[in-house]
Amino acid sequence: MASILVLGCMWGDEGKAKIVDYLALSADYVVRFQGGSNAGHTIVSGGRKYVLHTIPSGILYPKTKCLIGAGVLIEPPAVIEEIKTLEKAGISFKNRLLIDFRAGIVLPVHKQIDLEIETGRRGIKIGTTRKGIGPAYSDLSARFGIRIEDLADPINLRERIKLLYNYHRIRITKQNLEQQVEDLQKNWRYLKKYVGDVEILLNEIAAKQEKNILFEGAQGTLLDLNFGTYPFVTSSRVMTDGVGIGTGFSARRLNKVFGVYKAYTTRVGSGPFPTEILDETADYIRKTGNEYGSTTGRPRRIGWFDAVAGKFSARINALDNAVLTCLDVLTGIEKLKICRGYRYNGKIHRSPDLDNSRIILSQPVYETFEGWDTNISNCKNINKLPWNARLYIEAIEDYIQIPISLISVGKERQQTIKIKAHKR
Ligand code: IMP
C-alpha cells in the first residue's frame, strides 16, 4: 500500500487538482479531509474542463473510489448539484462515493452570518468565499453544529436547528424551520446511500488490503487555522496533520507528502501578502494564468515566489517532495524575482515570524533571475527546459530545501514533467 498526500503550500489555488488527477491514475481511493464548497478544484481532461468543489478529484477515473472525511463540510444542496452535474457529464457515482457520517453541515444560517461578516455588519472582513465555512466550523467547535448523521431523524433535526438559531440569537419562524427540515430531509433521502464510515473503510479495509490511498488537500498551508496568516485564514486544518484530524487515518501512516507550489504566488481575499505585485507584470500573469477564483470568480492577487513562506510550509508539513505548477505562465517575463527574506526594522526574517502589522510594513528581499521566452508547454523533460527556467527551478528547490519531483507546464494531464528521484 502507498498512502500519499497532496497539499497546497501557499494560499491555495496552487494547481493541486491537476496534480491529484495526475497521481490518481494508480489510486484506489481519493480522499478529501478538510474544507468544503469553498474549494474550487479545476481539472482539464480530454479538452474538457471540470470544476469540483466538494467531490474528490479522483471521480474522473472510473474505478477510483472517492471518500469525504469527517473534517469536510457538506452543504447538502450544493453537493447534490455537483453530483448531478458530473453524472450529466457521464461520470458514474455507483459504489464510488462515501461521505463520513460525522461530516458537518453548512446551513443557510451559516451563509447568512458569513455574508453579514463580509459586508461589514459583524467582525473583520476576511474576504471569504461566502460559503458559510467559518460559521459552520465554529458551530461544530461550539458543539452546536449539525452533522450529516443528524439529518436521518426529523425530530432530532428540528431540535438541533432550533438550538442553533437560539445559540446565535437569530429568530426563526415556524414556517422557516419546517421548510428547512423538509428540505434537509429531501436532501437526506438523496444522499443517504453515500453516507457511511470513512474511518473504518480507510483503516480496516483499504489499509489492510494494501490499497493505494491519495489524500487531496484543499486551500493552502498559509490559510491554515493555526499556522496561516491569522485571522485571514480559512477555518480548517490544512496541513499534513489535518489528514488524521479530518479522516481518522493518522498522518503517521502516510508514505509520502507532496507539497504543491505555484511558480509565482497568488492569494484571494484579504490579508498580508509580502510579495504582492501591482504593476503590469501582475496583469500579465493574471491574464496568462487565468488567475480568477474557481469558486467566486474573483481576480486573484499576484506576487513573486515567496521562498520565506514556502520554506516554512515545507517544514511544518514535513514534505517529502515538492511540485511546481504554472511554470509556463512565466514564459515571456524578462526578469523574475524570488523573495528570500522579509526586512523589518533593519533585520531580515527568514521565517514568517512577524505579526500582520509588521509583515505589512516589511520589505521583501528579492533575488532576481533572467526569464525565458521559448514556449515550454509541450516540454516533457527537464533537460529540455530553457537554461534560465532550470536555474529558476533550482533556486526554488534550494530555498525550500525539498526536491521538486513534478513540474506542470500546462493544464492537461500530459503537460507534466516528471523528475527522477535525486538526493539533495
Ligand atoms: P473561507 O474559507 O470561505 O472562510 O475563506 C477564508 C479565506 O480563505 C479567504 O481569504 C478565502 O479567499 C480563502 N480561500 C478559501 N478557499 C480557498 C481556495 O480554495 N483557494 C484560495 N483561497 C481560498
Residues whose N, C-alpha, C, O or C-beta is under 5 A from the ligand:
A	BS01	IMP	W11 G12 D13 N38 A39 G40 I126 G127 T128 T129 R130 K131 I133 G134 Q219 L223 V233 T234 S235 V268 G269 S270
